[in-house]
Amino acid sequence: MKGYFGEFGGQYVPEVLVPPLLELEEAMGVYLGEPSYQSELDELLANYAGRPTPLTPCPNLSKELGFTVRLKREDLLHTGAHKINNTLGQALLAKKMGKTALVAETGAGQHGVATATAAARLGLTATIFMGAVDVERQKMNVERMRLLGARVEPVMDGSQTLKDAINEAMRYWLANQKSTLYCFGTAAGPHPFPTLVRGFQSVISQEALASYQKLIGRPPDLVVAAVGGGSNAIGAFAHFIPLLVDLVGVEAAGSGEEGCHNSAPINLGRPGILHGQRSMLLQTAKGQVLPSHSISAGLDYPSVGPEHSYLSSIGRVRYGMANDREALKAFLTLTRTEGILPALEPSHALGWVLANRRQIPSRSEVMICLSGRGDKDLDIVLENLGSVE
Ligand SMILES: Cc1ncc(COP(=O)(O)O)c(C=O)c1O
């Protein structure tokens, strides 16, 4: 069925949201396959965003672990994370559709910055909704968005995080659909967003597969990526899914204490509906959405993109967890062994690899998607350093 991944996905939205979603789906059909759209996007990705990104070997870490770790360096992109792959694609699509404005939600601020950046470059205005808690913990990104000319709207409802920002951005889109495209930040939400965002992010695995073929003549044995809404992970997995490659998505386990809030809906939730999609969801026995928590704002979301729920349900991808402490330790490990400061989101992916090192056969080729750089997280890391050093 259209927009479904097995039993997950769909378009669970009020009637009034159907026309703008349909308009977007039709525009995807018209423009995404057009050579002029693709060549404009390729040019922006190459000469503005900085693609292709390198596959960086980690000799010191690999020696310590007994298998080869390579990082797919999305942190080296303009604005410091994979989010720009998607926002340039959607902003260009918005232009083709005759829109003059973008609206977006943001958690860590990375997607907000990437949206504000793409809007500035392509001559669109941008309005970014951000939970008040996230505004507080990601101050630098809020300033960056404002400097780029975007309007940042703090959201005071609910838990004041990503979930609430999405609700407000949807409402804004509904009221301004003639002029505005909702530039959704992850491979989740109502159809067609999971498919649209996956398409833009799958450049990660497309490039990585080509790099591995050139380097070792075969794909890696294992690919690991952190899962928030799921866009860097689905992008890192996409071209490996049909191949014999072990794939692991890593959810955030929060503080790791018994009964604590977490952001691990595939491991600890059950199917439910939120933000227009049916997917794994953190909820009470009565179906109330539970507040999520992670030290990393970008992973702090109670649901996940529907394709991940599906890939888990059919056993194609394993979904592990890393807690705040494991992520912080991984942050320090990568910083000190290789001189690379990762964002706290991909630190969860490395945290899982470090915690599960004994399960990984020696001499394996392991790719970790380094979805973003750590500059935005330095305050949080410094505050919590005492707990891991
Ligand atoms: C660097 C980085 N990695 C990962 C994520 C999680 O999002 P997603 O699961 O869509 O890749 C975020 C979200 O803001 C992020 O900033």
The ligand as an SDF file (V2000), in Angstrom:
LIG
                    3D

 16 16  0  0  0  0  0  0  0  0999 V2000
   24.3790   15.1970   14.1620 C   0  0  0  0  0  0  0  0  0  0  0  0
   23.0650   14.5380   14.2560 C   0  0  0  0  0  0  0  0  0  0  0  0
   23.0050   13.2050   14.1070 N   0  0  0  0  0  0  0  0  0  0  0  0
   21.8370   12.5420   14.1900 C   0  0  0  0  0  0  0  0  0  0  0  0
   20.6500   13.2120   14.4400 C   0  0  0  0  0  0  0  0  0  0  0  0
   19.3890   12.4230   14.5650 C   0  0  0  0  0  0  0  0  0  0  0  0
   18.5170   12.5880   13.4940 O   0  0  0  0  0  0  0  0  0  0  0  0
   18.3000   11.4570   12.4250 P   0  0  0  0  0  0  0  0  0  0  0  0
   17.9470   10.2040   13.1820 O   0  0  0  0  0  0  0  0  0  0  0  0
   17.1820   11.9530   11.5930 O   0  0  0  0  0  0  0  0  0  0  0  0
   19.5650   11.2840   11.6620 O   0  0  0  0  0  0  0  0  0  0  0  0
   20.6640   14.6100   14.5910 C   0  0  0  0  0  0  0  0  0  0  0  0
   19.4190   15.3410   14.8380 C   0  0  0  0  0  0  0  0  0  0  0  0
   19.3800   16.5270   15.0260 O   0  0  0  0  0  0  0  0  0  0  0  0
   21.8940   15.2780   14.4950 C   0  0  0  0  0  0  0  0  0  0  0  0
   21.9770   16.6100   14.6480 O   0  0  0  0  0  0  0  0  0  0  0  0
  1  2  1  0
  2  3  1  0
  2 15  2  0
  3  4  2  0
  4  5  1  0
  5  6  1  0
  5 12  2  0
  6  7  1  0
  7  8  1  0
  8  9  2  0
  8 10  1  0
  8 11  1  0
 12 13  1  0
 12 15  1  0
 13 14  2  0
 15 16  1  0
M  END
$$$$
